[in-house]
Amino acid sequence: MKNKTVYVCSNCGYKTTKWYGKCPNCQEWGTLEEIKDKSTRNKTSVDYKKPQKLQDVNIKEERLKINKEFDNFINGFIKGGVYLLSGTPGIGKSTLLLQISQDLANNGAKVVYVSAEESVAQVSVRAKRLGVDKIYVISENDIDSILAMAENEKPDVLIIDSIHTVYSRELESSVGGVQQVRYSAERIIDVAKSRNIATIIVAHVTKDGSIAGPKMLEHMVDTVLFIEGEDDYRVLRLQKNRYGPTDESLIFEMKQNGLRVVDDPTVKFVEEKRPSDGMVYGMVVEGRYPIIVEVQALCVETPLAIPRRVSVGFDLNRLNMLLAVVEKKLNLPMYKYDVYLNIAGGIKISSTLVDLAVVGGIVSSVKKRILPQKTVFVGELDLSGNIRILERYKKYVTKIEKSGFNVVSSMSNVDDIFKLVKFINNSRL
C-alpha cells in the first residue's frame, strides 16, 4: 500500500497533487486541504457479481406513506431509498423533517432522528412545540456509531441532520470537508441499501445557494429536495427524483405550530393595495398550481454614464436581456434610466413566463401609466421580440381567468409587441 499526498478543495471537490492558494476549478481562496490518498496495487483476484436478466429480477417496492399532500408530491418514501434535503440556514429543514417523522410514525413506521448539530434536549423543545412525540431521537456525529445503531435498531426511516457535521475517526481531514462528506455518504448509502432503510440526509448550502460539498453527493442519492423562500412562505422542490417526475412542488406557510401546506396558492401572494405605475401581475407555475405574482418595476432617470440595474427575486442577466429587447424593439431609451425590479413576497423566480410582466412593468414605469387591475401578463420573450406561451401552460391561463383575472398572452410576433405599448398608453392614471 502506498500513501500519496493530494490536495482536495473543500468547496468543489477538485483534487490535485500540488497546493494552490486559489482553487483552479472554483476560484475560491484557501480551500485546498491536504489529505493522504491510499491506493493499492497488484491485486491478484477480484470477486464479481453475476449479471441477471431483467425479466428474472424480483421487484419488490415498499413505500412508506406520509400524509395526503406529501404522498401526492413524492408518492411516499421507498425503503432503501436515499433522500437529500437542503436549504439555507433557518429555512425550516429540521421543522419539516420532524413533522414528516410524526406522520410516518402515525402510519406505523419506526423513525430514528439523528441530530449531529443539536442535543436531544434541544430537539425535544422544538418537537414539543410541533406536537411530535412518537419518534426516536439521538444526538451523535460519529458515523460509525450512527450506522452501528441503525444496523441494530433496524428503523424503517433514518434521518441524519446533517451530513456536514458527521465524521469518521479513520480520516484525518476536518469535519465537513469533502473527504469526510464523501466517505460518510458512501457508508450511509451502503447501509440504507443493504438494510432496506429509507434514509433522509440533510445538507448545508454554500454562500451562492447551491448544495455544499462535492457534486458527487447529489449523484449518489436517489432524490434531491430543496426548500427555499422568505417571509412566511416556503417552496419545496424536487431537483432530482429516480422514482418519479421532478415537476412537482409544495408550498408551505410557516405558522407557530410548524409548516402548513397551502392548498391553493394561486392568489395567495396577491394583496389589495393602491395601484401605481410599474406594478404588474405575472404568473409562474409551481407543481400543479399556477401562482399570480406581483412584479414591481421602478425606472428613474440616471445622471450616471452607466445606469444601475438591480433585481430582487429575478435573474439579473435576464433582466438585462429584456431591457435590450425593450430598447431595440420599442425604441425606449433605457440607457437613460436606472432600473430596479422586485418580485413581491420574497419569491425567487426562474420561470420565463414572467418576461411579459417584467416588460410591462418597465414600460409602465417609464410611461408613468397605471395598468388595469386584475390583469395578468403571461408570456416568454425572446431576442427577436417574439412573445410565446407553451401549449402545456394554457390550461393554467384558464385557471387564472376563473379566479377573476384578465390574462394578456395573445402576442405572438415582433409586430405584436407594439400592442403592449399601445395597451399601456391607453391606460389611464
C-alpha positions as CSV (number, residue, x, y, z in Angstrom):
1,M,0.0,0.0,0.0
2,K,1.3,3.4,-1.0
3,N,0.5,6.7,0.6
4,K,0.4,9.8,-1.6
5,T,-0.3,13.4,-0.6
6,V,-3.1,15.1,-2.5
7,Y,-4.9,18.3,-2.0
8,V,-8.7,18.4,-2.2
9,C,-10.9,21.6,-2.5
10,S,-13.4,21.8,0.4
11,N,-15.7,23.8,-1.8
12,C,-15.9,21.9,-5.1
13,G,-14.0,18.6,-4.6
14,Y,-11.3,19.4,-7.1
15,K,-8.2,17.2,-6.5
16,T,-4.6,17.9,-7.3
17,T,-1.1,16.8,-6.3
18,K,0.1,20.4,-5.9
19,W,-1.0,23.0,-3.4
20,Y,-2.5,26.3,-4.7
21,G,-3.7,29.3,-2.7
22,K,-6.7,29.6,-5.1
23,C,-8.6,26.5,-6.3
24,P,-8.0,26.2,-10.1
25,N,-11.6,24.9,-10.6
26,C,-13.9,27.1,-8.5
27,Q,-11.5,30.1,-7.9
28,E,-12.0,30.1,-4.1
29,W,-9.1,31.1,-1.9
30,G,-7.7,28.9,0.9
31,T,-9.9,25.8,0.3
32,L,-7.3,23.2,-0.7
33,E,-6.8,20.7,2.2
34,E,-4.0,18.2,2.4
35,I,-5.1,14.5,2.7
36,K,-3.4,11.1,2.4
37,D,-4.6,9.2,-0.6
38,K,-4.2,5.5,-0.1
39,S,-4.1,3.3,-3.1
40,T,-3.4,-0.5,-3.6
41,R,-1.7,-2.2,-6.5
42,N,-1.0,-5.7,-7.8
43,K,-4.4,-7.2,-6.9
44,T,-4.3,-10.9,-7.7
45,S,-8.0,-11.6,-8.0
46,V,-11.3,-9.8,-7.8
47,D,-14.7,-11.2,-6.8
48,Y,-17.6,-10.1,-9.0
49,K,-21.4,-10.4,-9.2
50,K,-23.0,-12.4,-11.9
51,P,-25.4,-10.3,-14.1
52,Q,-29.1,-11.1,-14.1
53,K,-31.7,-10.9,-16.8
54,L,-34.1,-8.1,-16.2
55,Q,-37.1,-10.4,-16.7
56,D,-35.8,-12.6,-13.8
57,V,-35.4,-9.7,-11.4
58,N,-37.8,-9.9,-8.4
59,I,-39.2,-6.4,-8.0
60,K,-40.5,-5.5,-4.5
61,E,-41.0,-1.8,-3.9
62,E,-42.2,-0.9,-0.4
63,R,-43.4,2.7,0.0
64,L,-43.9,4.3,3.4
65,K,-47.0,6.6,3.4
66,I,-46.6,10.1,5.0
67,N,-49.7,12.3,4.5
68,K,-52.0,13.2,1.7
69,E,-50.1,16.3,0.5
70,F,-46.6,14.7,0.7
71,D,-47.8,11.4,-0.9
72,N,-49.1,13.4,-3.9
73,F,-45.8,15.2,-4.0
74,I,-43.3,12.4,-3.7
75,N,-45.5,9.3,-3.5
76,G,-44.1,8.2,-0.1
77,F,-40.6,7.2,0.9
78,I,-39.3,4.0,-0.7
79,K,-37.5,1.6,1.7
80,G,-33.8,1.6,0.8
81,G,-34.1,4.9,-0.9
82,V,-31.8,7.8,0.0
83,Y,-33.1,11.3,0.0
84,L,-31.1,14.5,0.2
85,L,-32.8,17.6,1.7
86,S,-31.0,21.0,1.5
87,G,-31.8,24.7,2.1
88,T,-30.5,27.9,3.6
89,P,-30.0,28.1,7.4
90,G,-33.2,28.7,9.3
91,I,-35.4,27.9,6.4
92,G,-37.2,25.1,8.2
93,K,-35.5,21.8,7.3
94,S,-35.5,20.4,10.8
95,T,-39.0,21.5,11.4
96,L,-40.2,19.9,8.2
97,L,-38.4,16.6,9.0
98,L,-39.9,16.5,12.5
99,Q,-43.4,16.9,11.1
100,I,-42.8,14.3,8.4
101,S,-41.4,11.9,11.1
102,Q,-44.5,12.2,13.2
103,D,-46.8,11.4,10.1
104,L,-44.6,8.4,9.3
105,A,-44.8,7.2,12.9
106,N,-48.6,7.7,12.9
107,N,-48.7,5.3,10.0
108,G,-46.7,2.6,11.9
109,A,-43.1,3.4,10.8
110,K,-40.2,3.3,13.2
111,V,-38.3,6.6,12.7
112,V,-34.9,7.5,14.2
113,Y,-33.9,11.1,14.0
114,V,-30.1,11.6,14.4
115,S,-29.2,15.1,15.3
116,A,-25.5,15.8,14.7
117,E,-25.9,19.5,15.4
118,E,-28.2,19.7,18.5
119,S,-28.6,17.9,21.7
120,V,-31.6,15.7,22.4
121,A,-33.0,18.3,24.8
122,Q,-32.9,21.0,22.0
123,V,-34.6,18.7,19.6
124,S,-37.2,17.8,22.2
125,V,-38.1,21.5,22.8
126,R,-38.9,22.0,19.1
127,A,-40.7,18.7,18.9
128,K,-42.9,19.6,21.8
129,R,-43.9,22.8,20.1
130,L,-44.8,20.9,16.9
131,G,-46.6,18.2,18.7
132,V,-44.1,15.5,17.7
133,D,-43.7,12.7,20.3
134,K,-43.7,9.2,18.5
135,I,-40.2,9.2,17.1
136,Y,-36.8,8.1,18.4
137,V,-34.0,10.7,18.8
138,I,-30.3,10.5,19.4
139,S,-27.5,13.1,19.4
140,E,-24.4,11.7,17.6
141,N,-21.9,12.8,15.0
142,D,-19.6,9.7,14.8
143,I,-20.6,7.9,11.5
144,D,-19.5,4.5,12.9
145,S,-21.7,4.9,16.0
146,I,-24.7,6.1,13.9
147,L,-24.5,3.2,11.4
148,A,-24.0,0.6,14.2
149,M,-27.1,1.9,15.8
150,A,-29.0,1.7,12.5
151,E,-28.0,-1.9,12.0
152,N,-29.0,-2.9,15.5
153,E,-32.2,-0.9,15.9
154,K,-33.4,-1.6,12.3
155,P,-35.6,1.6,11.8
156,D,-37.9,2.0,8.8
157,V,-36.7,5.6,8.4
158,L,-33.3,7.1,9.4
159,I,-32.9,10.9,9.4
160,I,-29.4,12.3,9.6
161,D,-29.2,16.1,10.3
162,S,-26.7,16.8,8.9
163,I,-24.1,15.1,6.6
164,H,-21.7,18.1,7.0
165,T,-21.4,17.6,10.8
166,V,-20.8,13.8,11.0
167,Y,-17.3,12.5,10.7
168,S,-15.2,9.3,10.7
169,R,-12.2,8.9,13.0
170,E,-10.4,6.9,10.3
171,L,-9.9,10.1,8.2
172,E,-7.6,13.0,9.1
173,S,-9.5,15.7,7.3
174,S,-11.7,18.2,9.1
175,V,-15.4,17.7,9.8
176,G,-17.4,19.0,6.8
177,G,-14.6,18.6,4.4
178,V,-15.0,17.0,1.0
179,Q,-13.4,13.7,2.0
180,Q,-15.5,13.4,5.2
181,V,-18.7,14.1,3.4
182,R,-18.0,11.7,0.5
183,Y,-16.9,8.9,2.9
184,S,-19.8,9.4,5.2
185,A,-22.3,9.5,2.4
186,E,-20.9,6.3,0.9
187,R,-21.2,4.5,4.2
188,I,-24.8,5.7,4.8
189,I,-26.0,4.8,1.3
190,D,-24.4,1.3,1.7
191,V,-26.3,0.6,4.9
192,A,-29.5,2.1,3.6
193,K,-29.5,-0.2,0.5
194,S,-28.3,-3.3,2.3
195,R,-30.7,-2.9,5.3
196,N,-33.6,-1.6,3.3
197,I,-33.9,1.6,5.4
198,A,-35.4,4.8,3.9
199,T,-32.8,7.4,4.7
200,I,-33.1,11.2,4.6
201,I,-29.8,13.2,4.7
202,V,-29.7,16.9,5.4
203,A,-27.1,19.0,3.6
204,H,-25.9,22.6,4.0
205,V,-25.7,25.2,1.3
206,T,-22.9,27.4,0.1
207,K,-23.0,31.2,0.0
208,D,-24.3,31.2,-3.6
209,G,-27.2,28.9,-2.6
210,S,-26.0,25.6,-4.1
211,I,-25.7,22.4,-2.1
212,A,-22.4,22.3,-0.2
213,G,-19.8,19.6,-0.6
214,P,-18.8,17.5,-3.6
215,K,-21.2,17.5,-6.5
216,M,-21.0,13.7,-6.4
217,L,-23.2,13.8,-3.3
218,E,-26.2,14.7,-5.4
219,H,-25.3,12.0,-7.9
220,M,-25.1,9.3,-5.2
221,V,-28.5,9.8,-3.7
222,D,-31.9,8.8,-5.3
223,T,-33.8,12.1,-4.7
224,V,-32.7,15.7,-4.1
225,L,-35.2,18.1,-2.4
226,F,-34.5,21.8,-2.0
227,I,-36.5,24.1,0.3
228,E,-36.4,27.9,-0.2
229,G,-38.4,31.1,0.4
230,E,-38.6,34.2,2.6
231,D,-41.1,35.8,5.0
232,D,-43.8,33.2,5.9
233,Y,-43.8,31.1,2.8
234,R,-41.6,28.1,1.8
235,V,-41.4,26.2,-1.5
236,L,-40.2,22.6,-1.5
237,R,-38.9,21.5,-5.0
238,L,-37.7,18.2,-6.4
239,Q,-34.3,18.7,-8.2
240,K,-33.8,15.0,-8.8
241,N,-36.1,12.0,-8.5
242,R,-35.2,8.5,-9.6
243,Y,-38.7,7.3,-8.6
244,G,-40.9,9.8,-10.5
245,P,-41.2,13.2,-12.1
246,T,-39.4,16.3,-10.9
247,D,-42.1,18.9,-11.9
248,E,-43.9,18.7,-8.5
249,S,-43.6,21.2,-5.7
250,L,-45.2,22.0,-2.3
251,I,-45.8,25.5,-0.9
252,F,-45.9,25.9,2.9
253,E,-46.8,28.7,5.2
254,M,-44.8,29.0,8.4
255,K,-47.1,29.0,11.4
256,Q,-46.4,29.0,15.2
257,N,-47.0,25.2,15.2
258,G,-44.9,24.4,12.1
259,L,-45.2,24.4,8.4
260,R,-48.7,24.0,6.9
261,V,-49.3,23.2,3.2
262,V,-51.1,25.9,1.2
263,D,-53.9,24.1,-0.6
264,D,-54.4,26.5,-3.5
265,P,-51.7,29.2,-3.7
266,T,-53.0,30.7,-7.0
267,V,-54.0,34.1,-5.4
268,K,-52.1,33.7,-2.1
269,F,-49.5,36.3,-3.0
270,V,-51.9,38.9,-4.3
271,E,-52.7,41.7,-1.9
272,E,-55.1,44.6,-2.3
273,K,-53.2,47.8,-2.4
274,R,-53.2,51.2,-4.0
275,P,-52.3,50.8,-7.7
276,S,-49.2,52.5,-9.1
277,D,-47.2,52.6,-12.3
278,G,-44.7,49.9,-12.6
279,M,-46.8,47.4,-10.7
280,V,-47.8,44.4,-12.8
281,Y,-49.1,40.8,-12.2
282,G,-47.4,37.8,-13.7
283,M,-47.8,34.1,-13.5
284,V,-45.5,31.2,-12.5
285,V,-46.3,27.5,-12.2
286,E,-45.3,25.5,-9.1
287,G,-46.2,21.8,-9.4
288,R,-49.8,21.6,-10.5
289,Y,-50.7,25.1,-9.4
290,P,-50.4,28.5,-11.2
291,I,-49.4,31.3,-8.9
292,I,-50.0,35.0,-9.5
293,V,-47.0,37.1,-8.5
294,E,-46.6,40.8,-8.2
295,V,-43.8,42.3,-10.3
296,Q,-42.6,45.8,-9.3
297,A,-40.5,47.9,-11.6
298,L,-39.1,51.4,-11.0
299,C,-37.3,53.3,-13.7
300,V,-35.7,56.7,-12.9
301,E,-33.6,58.9,-15.0
302,T,-29.9,58.5,-14.1
303,P,-27.0,61.0,-14.0
304,L,-24.6,58.1,-14.4
305,A,-22.8,57.2,-17.6
306,I,-23.6,53.5,-16.9
307,P,-27.1,53.1,-15.5
308,R,-27.8,50.8,-12.5
309,R,-29.6,47.5,-12.8
310,V,-30.9,46.0,-9.6
311,S,-33.0,42.9,-9.4
312,V,-34.5,41.1,-6.4
313,G,-36.1,37.7,-7.0
314,F,-35.5,37.7,-10.7
315,D,-32.3,36.8,-12.7
316,L,-30.3,40.0,-13.3
317,N,-28.9,38.7,-16.6
318,R,-32.3,38.0,-18.0
319,L,-33.4,41.5,-16.9
320,N,-30.6,43.0,-18.9
321,M,-31.6,40.9,-21.9
322,L,-35.2,42.1,-21.6
323,L,-34.1,45.7,-21.3
324,A,-32.1,45.3,-24.5
325,V,-35.1,43.9,-26.3
326,V,-37.3,46.8,-25.0
327,E,-34.8,49.4,-26.1
328,K,-34.4,47.9,-29.6
329,K,-38.0,46.8,-30.4
330,L,-39.9,49.6,-28.6
331,N,-37.4,52.4,-29.2
332,L,-37.3,53.3,-25.5
333,P,-34.0,54.9,-24.3
334,M,-33.4,52.5,-21.4
335,Y,-29.8,53.7,-21.2
336,K,-31.1,56.9,-19.6
337,Y,-32.8,55.0,-16.7
338,D,-31.7,53.2,-13.6
339,V,-33.9,50.1,-13.4
340,Y,-35.0,48.5,-10.1
341,L,-37.0,45.2,-10.3
342,N,-38.6,43.4,-7.3
343,I,-40.7,40.3,-7.1
344,A,-43.0,40.9,-4.1
345,G,-43.5,38.4,-1.3
346,G,-39.8,37.2,-1.2
347,I,-40.3,34.8,-4.1
348,K,-37.4,33.9,-6.4
349,I,-38.4,33.3,-10.0
350,S,-36.6,31.4,-12.7
351,S,-39.6,30.9,-15.0
352,T,-39.6,32.8,-18.3
353,L,-43.4,33.1,-18.1
354,V,-43.0,36.4,-16.3
355,D,-41.0,38.0,-19.1
356,L,-44.0,39.9,-20.4
357,A,-44.9,41.0,-16.9
358,V,-41.4,42.4,-16.4
359,V,-41.5,44.2,-19.7
360,G,-45.0,45.5,-18.9
361,G,-43.8,46.9,-15.5
362,I,-40.7,48.5,-17.1
363,V,-42.8,50.3,-19.8
364,S,-45.5,51.2,-17.3
365,S,-42.9,52.9,-15.1
366,V,-41.2,54.7,-18.0
367,K,-44.5,55.9,-19.4
368,K,-45.9,56.6,-15.9
369,R,-49.1,54.8,-16.7
370,I,-51.0,52.5,-14.3
371,L,-52.0,49.2,-15.8
372,P,-55.6,47.9,-15.3
373,Q,-56.0,46.0,-12.0
374,K,-56.9,42.3,-12.2
375,T,-54.7,41.9,-15.3
376,V,-52.0,39.2,-15.5
377,F,-49.3,39.3,-18.2
378,V,-48.1,35.9,-19.2
379,G,-45.5,35.0,-21.9
380,E,-41.9,34.4,-22.7
381,L,-39.9,37.0,-24.7
382,D,-37.0,36.1,-27.0
383,L,-34.3,38.2,-28.5
384,S,-36.4,38.8,-31.7
385,G,-39.2,40.3,-29.7
386,N,-41.4,37.2,-30.1
387,I,-43.8,36.5,-27.3
388,R,-45.0,33.0,-26.8
389,I,-46.6,30.7,-24.3
390,L,-46.2,26.9,-24.5
391,E,-49.2,24.7,-25.0
392,R,-48.9,23.0,-21.7
393,Y,-49.2,26.3,-19.8
394,K,-52.5,27.3,-21.5
395,K,-54.6,25.2,-19.0
396,Y,-53.1,27.3,-16.2
397,V,-54.1,30.5,-18.0
398,T,-57.7,29.2,-18.0
399,K,-57.5,28.6,-14.2
400,I,-56.2,32.2,-13.7
401,E,-59.2,33.5,-15.6
402,K,-61.5,31.5,-13.5
403,S,-60.0,33.3,-10.4
404,G,-61.4,36.6,-11.8
405,F,-58.3,37.9,-13.5
406,N,-57.9,39.0,-17.1
407,V,-54.9,37.5,-18.9
408,V,-52.8,39.2,-21.6
409,S,-50.9,36.5,-23.5
410,S,-52.0,36.7,-27.1
411,M,-49.0,38.5,-28.6
412,S,-47.0,36.2,-30.8
413,N,-44.6,38.1,-33.1
414,V,-42.3,41.1,-33.4
415,D,-45.0,43.5,-34.6
416,D,-47.5,42.4,-31.8
417,I,-45.1,43.7,-29.1
418,F,-46.2,47.2,-30.0
419,K,-49.6,46.2,-28.7
420,L,-48.1,46.3,-25.3
421,V,-47.1,50.0,-25.7
422,K,-50.5,50.8,-27.1
423,F,-52.2,48.9,-24.3
424,I,-50.2,50.9,-21.7
425,N,-50.6,54.2,-23.4
426,N,-54.3,53.8,-23.5
427,S,-54.4,53.0,-19.8
428,R,-55.3,56.0,-17.6
429,L,-53.5,57.2,-14.5
